[in-house]
Amino acid sequence: MGKAASRKRQLRAVRARTGPGVTSLAFNAEALAPPTPGDLASDLEAIATDRAAFAAAPGLLSYQREPIGAEFRYAVPPGHTLSAVDVVLVGRGLRIRRPIFRRLQPKEVN
């Protein structure tokens, strides 16, 4: 199978969901476990932490932090671990959280 066919299949697996003020992407959603209450709690804690960090330092435009709880659990690719989260202030009250993954070493894989 060529790269083009593989990419086409990958694009078909991506679906966008929209709602009031929310757009999320589901990557091959049938292969992912559904979010748990712990995922939601981690996301809410991360949002509050990021809001407080930018409020405490008005000139701050971005920073990296450790992952909080189960943050991005559903997005970690096989063979990787979430090592950090890059948080960028896009506009007033608008932030982007970008996960930073690290490939697991052979000795770390069970």
N, C-alpha and C positions, 0 to 999 in steps of 0.2 A: 504494500500500500504506500503510495507516495505522500509527500508532505502536504500537498494540496488537499487530497482526500481526507487525510487525518485532521487538517485544520477545519475543513468543512464540517466534519462530524463533531468536532469540538464546539464550533459555533452553534450547531443545532442544539447542543446540550446546555447552552446558556439561555436563560429566560429572564426577562425583566418583569418585576412586579412593581406597580405604582400604587400609591395611596395618597391620602391628604398630606402633602408635604414630604412624602417618603418615596424613594426609589431604591429598590434593592435588587441585586442580581442573584439568581440561584444557578450555581454551576453544577450540573448533573445532580439535581436535587434528590432524585430517587436513590442515589448512592450515599447520601449524607444522613446521619442521624438527625432527628428533629431537634431544634433548640430546647434546652431544658430551662427550668426556672433559675438554675445556677448561672446559665449563660446570660440571661436577662439581668440578673443581679450584678454580675461582673461588668456588663456593659454600662449599667447605670452608675456603678461605682467609678468606672473609668471616665465617664462623662463628667461626673462631679469633680474628680481629681484634676482633669484637664482644665475645667472651668476655673477651679481655684488657682491652678498654677498660672494661668494667663491673667487672672485678676490680681494676683500678688506681684506680678512683674509686667507692668503695662507695655514696656518696650520689647517684650519677648515675642518673637515671630514663630519659633519652632523649638522643640526639644525632644529628646529621646528618653523613654522611661522603661522600666521593667513591665512585663505583662501583669495584669491584675486578674487574679482568679482564673476563670475559664475563658477569659477574653480571647476571641478569635479561635476557639477550640474547633469550631466547625469549618474553618478555612485552612487548617494546617495540612499541607500536602503530605502524602505518604513518604516516609524516610526523612522527614524534616521535623524541627521543633521551633516553636516561637521563641526567639531570643530577645526581642525588644519591640517597642512600638514607637514609631516616629509620629509626633503630633505637630500639625502645622496649622497656624491661624490663617484662615483664608479671608475672613472679613469679620465684622463685629458680630460676635456670638456664633460664628461658623468655623468649625474646626474639622480637619481631616485626620483620621487615625489610619496610619499605614503600617501593617504588620511587617516585621523583618524576620524572615525565616533563616534558619541555619540547617544545613544538611547534617544529618546524624552520621557519626563515624561508625564503621563496622562494629567496633567494640561496644557501642551504645545501643545497638539494635538487639532486641531479645529474640 
